[in-house]
Amino acid sequence: MASVFTCMISPNVALNSGIKPRFGVRTQSVSGGDSTVLTSDVIVANGTSFAGEKEKNGALVGNNGKLKHRVEKKWEKDAIFKDLEILWDDGYGTKTVKDYLDGAKEIVKIDGGPPRWFCPAECGQSLKDSPILLFLPGLDGVGLGLTLHHKALGKAFEVRCLHIPVRDRTTFEGLVKIVEETVRLEHASSTYKPIYLVGESFGACLALSVAARNPQIDLVLVLVNPATSFSRSQLPLLPILEALPEGLHDVLPYLVGFVTSNPVKMAMANIEYKLPPRLQFQQLYHNLTSFLPSVSVLSDIIPKETLIWRLKLLQSAAAYANSRLHAVKAESLVLVSGNDNLLPSRDEARRLKSSLKNCKVRCFKNNGHSLLMEDGLNLLTIIKGTSKYRRTRRFDFVSDFLPPSMSEFKCAFDEASGTFLFATCSAVFSTLDDGTIVRGLAGVPDEGPVLFVEVMENSFTGFSVIDWLKVMGAVPVTGSNLFKLLSTKSHVLLYPGGQREALHNKGEAYKLFWPDQPEFVRMAARFGATIVPFGTVGEDDIGEFALDYHDMMKIPILNDHVRGFMSKLTRVRDGSKEEVANTELFFPGLLPRLPGRFYYLFGKPIKTKGLKEKLGDKENANLLYLHVKSEVENSIAYLLKKREEDPCRNVIDRTIYRAFYSPLHEVPAFEP
């Protein structure tokens, strides 16, 4: 039987230095003995203090690990973070597969005993009230499959990883019971929190099996290239291994590595996107030459006899999980690779989506089977972007929001949108309290709550942009969400015209379509929020309408497509008869143009502090509403006029200027 919590004494799995937790571990033997609290001396590893009963083979265990117990942590004063700063360091891009191989090599040196849980060192301490995340490994069984993600996940979750020793021969049902026991204990101690099961390949079968057996527990499954499709694999790996002569044993690690991974994607995990191509290639070459020799450690992690045993175990695991899919009630997120050489993961994702009741799928077309070890996937970012991160039974866009990290900011604005941002080279202006317009954000209030009210621009990017918007803080426009955001003194960007402004028709460029009712004015006054009118222009400089909504409705095939798509959507403004609330969602036909430039102007701040009673009057609220709308229109008119004076409005002019004078953010614009 597994021990629920085991702290390994290793550079890879000791707690971060500088954090000095003191653990009290409540234990109860499987045979039903009395619970006890261990009050042992503190053991120090790598500058970190934590308590344990005794040390055995590099692990802190009780009764040889044959315990089930509840872990109680008492951190020193102010040790638990209450909040994350915006652009916090999530550590993504600082680890590679070589760190995994080095860590695995250290763990198997002291291996032995039953399967057990451990907390990776890089995870450190989590935010207050964070849910628990249990990582269930693939065939390797090491439990370090989240090496690239430890630091990020450690802020949002209490992370524990299952380690299955090399010589362990626990049956699949035995492993299911080990995980199930931990899940039930955690649920009993925190019934209001969800429990996350992140299962990779074989571990996904474990996660599904536990979920099927415990439908009453609030579980969130993250299934990475789930091995439930193992019976349909085109690669007869098991017969090959059984027939492999002993003399070719040294070839085995490279065979496994070739099948399960994309070496180039693994080597790119810590390479800066903005580096010059020459430096990127040098870093890639260095990474490849560093970790390829380390691949030989796979023969220690999964020797031939262990791999054969686990492949047979995988057969029973897939059959067990597939026979119980109908009983899975948990919400799930399936992450699959487009270049998985081991499993038909893309087809399996479609099958699981149709079989599981609450399932989302994300496919990474350029990645291999070892998805969590490769470049291009930050697991915490994916969980956030798919609205799967929550601390209680119900997801809340506001209270469950985690601010974007620096790596997310770089990825969103350099990699995902880098070409677009380079081509449009935004120029930003703001208005001081005395009405003076200046370049930059000097006129934008620092203290919240602040409500930015803007005309909506078109968005022509693919579906994946929706996930990124959620990561950056986008929420549905509802009164409750606006209430929560302003009550926390947030800076809120509101588009009153919604998709009606974004999806305008021919001849409607920069025309406002706002609701008749002053939806946001009274809410702003209730919290004394400062309203900042906000104008944007530039969409007409990147594309020209070829087909608008009216044109599409005249084409039968497009008509049916638009109406079919709309029938699947939920309207945010139910019950309203206004045009803003009843706009059909469509994607207009565009003809690209040589890129111009985007311009933004924050207008003069309008303070509502102390005006709650006055703006409670419908007429006064409507007057302020019309004033805000007028200020937005004035901002747009100002930008449309002044952009004609911009010497760098054209992308060619900007490119030439950058080549001789300055970087992107210093390209001049018109004088305000």
C-alpha positions in Angstrom: 0.0 0.0 0.0 1.2 3.5 -0.8 2.1 6.2 1.7 0.0 9.3 1.0 2.9 11.7 1.6 6.6 11.0 1.1 9.3 13.8 1.0 12.3 12.5 -0.9 15.7 13.8 0.2 17.0 14.9 -3.2 17.8 18.1 -5.0 14.8 17.4 -7.2 12.1 16.9 -4.6 13.1 18.8 -1.4 11.1 22.0 -0.7 12.5 25.3 -1.9 15.2 26.8 0.2 14.1 29.8 2.2 10.7 28.3 2.9 10.6 26.7 6.3 7.4 24.6 6.8 6.7 22.4 9.7 4.6 19.4 9.1 2.4 17.5 11.5 1.4 14.2 9.8 -1.7 12.4 11.1 -1.4 8.8 10.3 -3.6 5.7 10.5 -2.5 2.2 9.6 -4.3 0.2 7.0 -5.2 -2.4 9.6 -7.2 0.2 11.4 -4.9 1.3 14.2 -5.3 4.5 16.2 -4.3 7.8 14.6 -1.1 9.5 15.9 0.6 12.7 15.3 4.3 12.5 14.5 6.2 15.1 16.5 9.7 14.3 15.4 12.9 16.4 15.1 13.3 18.6 12.1 15.4 17.2 9.2 17.2 19.7 7.0 17.9 19.1 3.3 19.3 21.8 1.0 18.7 24.6 3.4 15.0 23.6 4.0 13.5 22.4 7.2 10.7 19.9 7.5 9.6 17.3 10.0 9.5 13.5 9.5 9.5 10.4 11.6 12.6 8.8 10.2 14.8 8.6 7.1 15.0 5.4 5.1 16.6 5.0 1.7 16.4 8.8 1.1 12.7 9.0 1.9 10.8 10.1 5.0 8.3 7.4 5.7 6.2 5.9 8.5 5.9 2.1 9.0 7.8 1.4 5.7 5.3 3.5 3.8 2.3 1.2 4.5 0.1 3.9 5.9 -2.8 6.0 4.9 -2.9 9.4 6.5 -4.0 13.0 6.3 -1.3 15.7 6.0 -1.6 18.9 8.0 0.8 21.7 7.2 1.5 24.6 9.5 3.6 27.2 7.7 5.5 30.0 9.4 3.8 33.4 9.6 3.1 35.0 6.2 4.4 32.0 4.4 1.3 31.4 2.3 0.8 33.8 -0.6 -2.5 35.6 -0.6 -2.2 36.7 -4.2 0.0 36.5 -7.3 1.5 39.6 -8.8 0.8 40.3 -12.4 3.6 39.0 -14.7 4.8 36.7 -11.9 7.6 34.2 -12.6 6.1 30.8 -13.3 9.5 29.2 -14.1 8.3 27.9 -17.5 11.2 27.7 -20.0 13.9 27.2 -17.3 13.7 23.4 -17.3 14.2 20.8 -20.0 13.9 17.1 -20.5 17.5 16.8 -19.3 16.3 18.0 -15.8 13.8 15.2 -15.9 16.4 12.6 -16.9 18.8 13.8 -14.2 16.1 13.8 -11.6 14.9 10.3 -12.6 18.4 9.0 -12.4 18.7 10.2 -8.8 15.4 8.7 -7.7 16.0 5.3 -9.1 19.3 5.1 -7.2 17.3 4.9 -3.9 14.3 3.1 -5.4 12.5 0.3 -3.7 9.3 -0.3 -1.7 5.7 0.3 -2.7 4.3 3.1 -4.9 4.2 6.4 -3.0 3.5 10.1 -3.3 6.0 12.9 -3.2 6.1 16.7 -3.5 8.6 18.1 -6.1 10.9 20.7 -4.8 10.2 23.4 -7.4 6.5 23.4 -6.5 7.2 25.3 -3.3 4.2 26.7 -1.5 0.8 27.3 -3.1 -1.7 30.0 -2.9 -4.2 30.0 0.0 -7.1 27.5 -0.5 -5.4 26.0 -3.6 -6.9 22.6 -4.7 -4.8 19.5 -4.7 -3.4 18.1 -7.9 -2.3 14.4 -8.1 0.0 13.6 -11.0 -0.3 10.0 -12.3 2.7 9.1 -14.5 3.0 7.3 -17.8 4.9 4.0 -18.3 8.1 5.4 -16.8 6.4 5.5 -13.4 9.0 8.0 -12.1 6.5 10.8 -11.3 8.6 13.6 -12.7 6.6 14.0 -15.9 5.7 17.6 -14.8 9.3 18.7 -14.4 8.8 21.6 -16.9 5.6 22.7 -15.0 6.5 22.2 -11.3 7.0 25.9 -10.4 3.9 27.2 -12.2 1.6 24.4 -10.9 3.0 24.8 -7.4 1.5 28.2 -7.1 -2.0 27.2 -8.1 -2.1 23.7 -6.7 -0.8 21.5 -3.9 1.0 19.1 -6.1 1.7 15.5 -5.3 3.2 13.0 -7.8 2.8 9.2 -7.8 6.1 7.3 -8.0 6.0 3.6 -9.0 9.4 2.0 -8.2 11.2 0.1 -11.0 10.8 -3.3 -9.4 7.3 -2.8 -8.2 4.7 -5.2 -9.6 1.5 -3.8 -8.2 -1.5 -4.8 -10.3 -3.6 -2.1 -12.1 -6.4 -2.6 -9.7 -4.0 -2.2 -6.8 -2.8 1.1 -8.3 -6.4 2.2 -8.7 -7.0 1.5 -5.0 -3.9 3.5 -4.0 -5.0 6.6 -5.9 -8.6 6.1 -4.8 -7.6 6.0 -1.2 -5.8 9.3 -1.4 -8.6 10.9 -3.3 -11.2 9.8 -0.7 -9.0 11.1 2.2 -8.5 14.4 0.5 -12.2 14.7 -0.3 -13.1 14.0 3.3 -10.7 16.7 4.6 -11.9 19.4 2.1 -15.3 18.5 0.7 -15.7 21.9 -1.0 -12.5 21.7 -3.1 -12.1 19.9 -6.4 -9.4 17.3 -6.7 -7.3 17.4 -9.9 -6.1 14.2 -11.5 -3.5 14.8 -14.2 -2.9 11.5 -16.0 -0.3 11.0 -18.7 -0.8 8.1 -21.1 -1.1 5.1 -18.6 -1.9 7.6 -15.9 -4.9 8.8 -17.8 -6.3 5.2 -17.5 -5.8 5.4 -13.8 -7.5 8.8 -13.6 -10.6 7.6 -15.6 -10.8 4.4 -13.5 -10.7 6.3 -10.2 -13.3 8.8 -11.5 -15.6 6.0 -12.6 -15.5 4.4 -9.2 -16.1 7.7 -7.3 -18.8 9.7 -9.2 -19.8 11.5 -6.0 -16.4 13.2 -5.6 -15.7 16.5 -7.4 -12.9 15.6 -9.7 -11.3 17.4 -12.6 -9.4 15.1 -15.0 -6.6 16.3 -17.2 -5.9 13.5 -19.6 -2.7 13.8 -21.7 -2.5 11.4 -24.7 -4.6 8.9 -22.8 -3.6 5.3 -23.4 -7.3 4.1 -23.5 -6.5 3.8 -27.3 -3.6 1.3 -26.7 -5.4 -1.6 -28.3 -5.6 0.4 -31.6 -1.9 1.4 -31.6 -0.3 0.7 -35.0 3.1 0.0 -33.3 3.4 -3.6 -32.0 5.8 -2.5 -29.2 5.2 -5.5 -26.9 6.1 -8.2 -29.4 9.1 -6.3 -30.5 10.4 -6.0 -27.0 9.8 -9.7 -26.1 11.7 -10.7 -29.2 14.6 -8.3 -28.7 17.8 -10.2 -28.0 19.6 -9.5 -24.7 22.6 -8.2 -26.7 20.6 -5.3 -28.0 19.5 -4.2 -24.6 21.5 -1.0 -24.8 19.4 0.0 -27.9 16.2 -0.1 -25.9 16.4 3.5 -24.4 16.8 5.0 -27.8 14.0 2.9 -29.3 11.7 4.1 -26.5 12.9 7.7 -26.8 12.3 7.6 -30.6 8.8 6.3 -30.3 7.6 8.5 -27.5 9.2 11.9 -28.1 10.0 14.7 -30.5 13.7 15.5 -29.6 13.6 18.9 -31.3 10.5 20.1 -29.5 12.0 18.9 -26.2 15.2 20.8 -26.9 13.3 24.0 -27.6 11.5 24.1 -24.3 13.9 26.7 -22.8 14.7 28.7 -25.9 13.6 32.4 -26.1 11.4 33.1 -29.0 12.8 36.6 -29.6 16.4 35.5 -29.8 18.0 35.9 -33.3 17.9 32.7 -35.4 21.6 32.2 -35.1 21.4 32.2 -31.2 18.3 30.0 -31.3 20.1 27.4 -33.4 23.1 27.5 -31.1 20.9 27.0 -28.0 19.1 24.2 -29.8 22.3 22.4 -30.7 23.6 22.8 -27.1 20.4 21.3 -25.7 20.4 18.4 -28.0 24.0 17.5 -27.4 23.3 17.9 -23.6 20.3 15.6 -23.2 20.7 13.0 -25.9 23.6 11.3 -24.1 21.4 11.2 -21.0 18.7 9.2 -22.8 20.7 6.1 -21.8 19.3 6.5 -18.2 16.0 5.2 -19.6 17.5 1.7 -19.3 17.7 2.2 -15.5 14.2 3.9 -15.3 12.5 1.2 -17.3 14.7 -1.8 -17.9 13.4 -4.4 -20.4 11.6 -6.6 -18.0 9.9 -3.6 -16.3 8.8 -2.2 -19.6 7.3 -5.5 -20.7 5.5 -5.8 -17.4 4.1 -2.3 -17.7 3.0 -2.7 -21.3 1.0 -5.8 -20.2 -0.2 -3.7 -17.3 -1.3 -1.0 -19.8 -3.4 -3.5 -21.7 -5.4 -4.3 -18.6 -5.5 -0.6 -17.7 -7.0 0.4 -21.1 -9.6 -2.4 -20.9 -10.5 -1.6 -17.3 -10.9 2.2 -18.0 -12.8 1.7 -21.3 -15.3 -0.6 -19.7 -16.2 2.1 -17.2 -16.3 5.3 -19.2 -20.1 5.4 -18.9 -19.7 5.9 -15.2 -17.4 8.9 -15.3 -19.2 12.0 -14.2 -16.1 14.2 -13.6 -15.3 17.2 -15.9 -12.4 16.5 -18.1 -9.8 18.2 -20.3 -8.1 16.0 -23.0 -4.8 17.2 -24.3 -3.5 15.3 -27.4 -0.6 15.4 -29.8 -0.9 15.5 -33.6 2.4 13.6 -34.1 1.9 10.8 -31.5 3.9 7.8 -32.9 2.8 5.5 -30.0 -1.0 6.0 -29.9 -3.8 7.3 -32.2 -4.4 10.1 -29.8 -6.3 12.5 -32.1 -8.9 9.8 -32.9 -9.1 8.9 -29.2 -9.8 12.5 -28.3 -12.8 12.5 -30.5 -14.0 9.3 -29.0 -13.6 10.5 -25.4 -15.3 13.8 -26.2 -18.4 11.9 -27.4 -18.2 9.4 -24.5 -17.6 11.7 -21.5 -20.3 14.1 -20.4 -18.3 17.2 -19.6 -15.2 17.1 -21.8 -13.0 19.7 -23.6 -10.3 18.8 -26.1 -7.1 20.7 -27.1 -4.9 19.3 -29.9 -1.2 20.2 -30.3 -0.6 19.2 -33.9 3.3 19.5 -33.9 4.0 17.6 -30.7 4.9 14.0 -30.0 3.7 11.5 -27.4 5.7 13.1 -24.5 3.6 16.2 -24.7 4.4 17.5 -21.2 8.1 17.5 -21.9 8.0 19.4 -25.2 8.0 23.0 -26.2 4.7 24.8 -26.8 2.6 23.6 -23.8 2.4 25.3 -20.4 0.0 23.1 -18.5 -1.2 25.8 -16.1 -1.9 28.1 -19.0 -4.0 25.5 -20.8 -5.9 24.8 -17.6 -6.6 28.5 -17.1 -7.5 29.2 -20.7 -10.0 26.4 -20.8 -11.7 27.7 -17.7 -10.8 24.5 -15.8 -9.1 26.2 -12.8 -11.3 26.6 -9.8 -10.9 26.5 -6.0 -14.5 25.5 -5.1 -17.3 23.4 -6.6 -18.3 26.2 -9.0 -16.1 28.0 -11.4 -16.0 31.8 -10.9 -14.4 34.0 -13.6 -13.4 36.6 -11.0 -12.4 34.8 -7.8 -10.7 31.9 -9.6 -8.7 34.2 -11.9 -4.9 33.9 -11.8 -3.0 36.9 -13.3 -0.9 36.2 -16.4 2.7 35.2 -15.8 5.7 36.7 -17.6 6.0 33.6 -19.8 2.3 33.8 -20.7 2.7 37.5 -21.6 5.7 36.7 -23.8 4.0 33.8 -25.4 0.8 35.7 -26.1 2.3 38.9 -27.3 5.6 37.7 -28.9 4.8 34.3 -30.3 1.1 34.1 -30.8 0.6 37.8 -31.8 4.1 38.9 -32.6 3.7 39.3 -36.3 0.5 41.2 -36.0 1.8 43.5 -33.3 5.0 44.2 -35.4 2.9 44.9 -38.5 0.4 47.3 -36.7 2.8 49.0 -34.3 0.2 50.5 -31.9 0.5 54.1 -30.8 -1.1 54.8 -27.4 -2.2 58.2 -26.0 -3.9 59.2 -22.8 -5.6 62.4 -21.4 -4.4 64.1 -18.2 -6.9 65.7 -15.7 -6.4 69.1 -17.3 -7.4 67.8 -20.7 -3.8 67.6 -22.1 -3.3 64.6 -24.4 0.1 62.9 -24.0 1.7 59.8 -25.5 1.8 56.9 -23.1 -0.4 56.0 -20.1 0.4 58.9 -17.8 -3.3 59.9 -17.8 -4.7 56.5 -16.8 -5.5 56.3 -13.0 -3.3 53.9 -11.0 -5.8 53.2 -8.3 -8.9 51.1 -8.9 -11.7 50.6 -9.4 -11.5 51.9 -12.9 -13.9 51.3 -15.8 -12.5 51.6 -19.3 -15.4 52.1 -21.9 -14.4 51.5 -25.5 -15.7 51.0 -29.0 -15.2 47.3 -30.0 -12.7 46.4 -32.7 -13.0 43.5 -35.0 -11.3 40.2 -34.1 -10.3 38.0 -37.0 -8.1 35.4 -35.4 -8.9 31.7 -34.9 -10.6 29.9 -32.0 -7.4 29.6 -30.0 -7.4 33.3 -29.3 -10.4 32.7 -27.0 -8.3 30.7 -24.7 -5.6 33.4 -24.6 -8.2 36.0 -23.8 -9.4 34.0 -20.8 -5.8 33.7 -19.6 -5.4 37.4 -19.8 -8.6 38.0 -17.8 -11.5 38.2 -20.3 -14.9 37.3 -18.7 -18.5 37.2 -20.1 -20.3 40.5 -19.9 -22.8 40.0 -17.0 -23.9 42.2 -14.2 -22.6 39.8 -11.6 -19.1 39.7 -13.1 -18.9 43.5 -13.4 -20.1 43.8 -9.7 -17.3 41.4 -8.5 -14.6 43.1 -10.5 -15.4 46.6 -9.4 -15.8 45.4 -5.8 -12.2 44.1 -5.9 -11.0 47.5 -7.2 -10.0 46.1 -10.6 -9.3 47.9 -13.8 -12.1 46.7 -16.1 -12.3 47.1 -19.8 -15.9 47.1 -21.0 -17.3 47.1 -24.6 -21.0 48.2 -24.3 -21.6 47.5 -27.9 -20.3 44.0 -27.7 -20.2 41.9 -30.9 -22.6 44.4 -32.7 -19.8 46.8 -32.9 -17.1 44.2 -33.6 -19.1 42.7 -36.4 -20.4 45.8 -38.1 -21.6 45.9 -41.7 -20.4 47.8 -44.7 -20.6 51.6 -44.2 -20.7 51.3 -40.4 -17.0 51.8 -39.6 -16.4 53.4 -36.2 -20.1 53.8 -35.5 -21.2 53.1 -31.9 -24.0 50.7 -31.2 -24.7 50.9 -27.5 -27.7 49.7 -25.5 -30.4 52.3 -24.7 -30.1 51.7 -21.0 -27.1 53.1 -19.0 -26.0 49.6 -18.0 -22.7 50.4 -16.4 -23.1 53.9 -15.0 -25.0 53.0 -11.8 -22.7 50.1 -11.2 -19.6 52.4 -11.5 -21.2 54.9 -9.1 -22.0 52.2 -6.6 -18.3 51.5 -6.1 -17.0 55.1 -6.8 -15.2 53.9 -9.9 -13.5 56.2 -12.3 -14.8 55.9 -15.9 -12.2 56.3 -18.6 -13.6 56.8 -22.2 -11.4 54.9 -24.6 -11.2 55.1 -28.4 -9.4 52.9 -30.9 -8.9 53.2 -34.7 -7.0 51.2 -37.2 -9.1 48.2 -38.3 -9.8 49.8 -41.7 -6.0 49.9 -42.2 -5.5 46.1 -42.2 -8.6 44.8 -44.1 -11.5 45.8 -46.2 -15.0 44.2 -46.1 -15.8 41.9 -49.0 -18.8 40.2 -47.4 -20.8 41.4 -44.4 -23.8 39.8 -42.6 -26.4 41.0 -45.2 -24.2 39.6 -48.0 -23.9 36.2 -46.2 -27.6 35.9 -45.6 -28.1 36.1 -49.4 -25.9 33.0 -50.0 -27.8 29.8 -49.0 -24.7 27.8 -47.8 -23.3 30.6 -45.7 -26.8 31.5 -44.4 -27.3 27.9 -43.0 -23.8 27.9 -41.5 -24.3 31.2 -39.6 -27.7 30.2 -38.3 -26.5 26.7 -37.3 -23.6 28.2 -35.4 -25.8 30.7 -33.6 -28.2 28.0 -32.5 -25.4 26.4 -30.4 -24.5 29.6 -28.6 -25.9 31.0 -25.3 -26.9 34.7 -25.4 -25.5 36.9 -22.7 -28.2 39.5 -22.8 -31.2 37.3 -22.6 -34.6 39.0 -22.7 -33.5 42.2 -24.4 -35.1 43.2 -27.7 -32.3 45.7 -28.5 -30.1 45.4 -31.6 -27.0 45.0 -29.4 -28.5 41.9 -27.8 -29.7 40.2 -30.9 -26.8 40.4 -33.3 -26.0 37.2 -35.2 -22.4 36.0 -34.7 -20.6 35.7 -38.0 -17.0 36.1 -39.4 -17.0 38.6 -42.3 -15.2 38.1 -45.5 -12.1 40.3 -45.7 -9.7 41.5 -48.3 -6.3 42.2 -46.7 -4.6 45.5 -47.1 -1.0 46.7 -46.6 -1.0 47.2 -42.8 -1.4 50.6 -41.4 -1.4 51.3 -37.7 -3.5 51.0 -34.6 -4.1 54.0 -32.4 -5.5 54.1 -28.8 -6.6 57.2 -26.8 -7.6 57.1 -23.2 -9.9 60.0 -22.6 -10.1 62.3 -19.6 -11.1 60.3 -16.4 -14.7 60.8 -15.2 -14.9 60.3 -11.4 -18.1 58.9 -9.9 -16.9 58.8 -6.3 -19.6 60.4 -4.0 -22.2 60.4 -6.8 -24.0 57.2 -5.9 -27.1 59.0 -4.7 -27.2 61.5 -7.6 -26.7 58.8 -10.3 -29.4 56.7 -8.7 -31.7 59.0 -10.5 -32.4 57.6 -14.0 -32.2 60.9 -15.8 -28.9 61.8 -14.2 -27.5 58.4 -15.0 -28.6 58.7 -18.6 -27.0 62.1 -19.0 -23.6 60.7 -17.8 -24.0 57.7 -20.0 -24.5 59.9 -23.0 -21.5 62.0 -22.0 -19.3 58.9 -21.8 -20.5 57.8 -25.2 -19.9 61.3 -26.6 -16.3 61.2 -25.2 -15.7 57.9 -26.9 -16.9 59.3 -30.2 -14.7 62.3 -29.8 -11.7 60.1 -29.1 -12.3 58.2 -32.3 -12.8 61.4 -34.3 -9.6 62.8 -32.9 -7.6 59.7 -33.8 -9.0 59.5 -37.3 -8.0 63.1 -38.0 -4.5 63.0 -36.3 -3.4 59.7 -37.9 -3.2 61.6 -41.2 -0.3 63.5 -39.7 1.6 60.3 -38.6 4.8 60.0 -40.7 5.0 56.3 -39.8 1.4 55.2 -40.4 2.5 52.9 -43.3 4.2 49.6 -42.4 7.0 50.3 -45.0 7.8 53.6 -43.5 7.9 52.1 -40.0 10.1 49.2 -41.1 12.6 51.6 -42.7 12.6 53.8 -39.6 13.2 50.7 -37.3 16.1 49.6 -39.5 18.0 52.9 -39.0 16.8 54.4 -35.7 14.9 52.6 -33.0 13.2 49.4 -31.7 9.5 48.8 -32.1 8.2 50.7 -29.1 10.1 53.9 -30.0 8.7 54.4 -33.5 7.3 58.0 -33.5 3.7 58.9 -34.2 1.8 62.2 -34.6 2.3 65.0 -32.1 -0.8 65.1 -29.8 
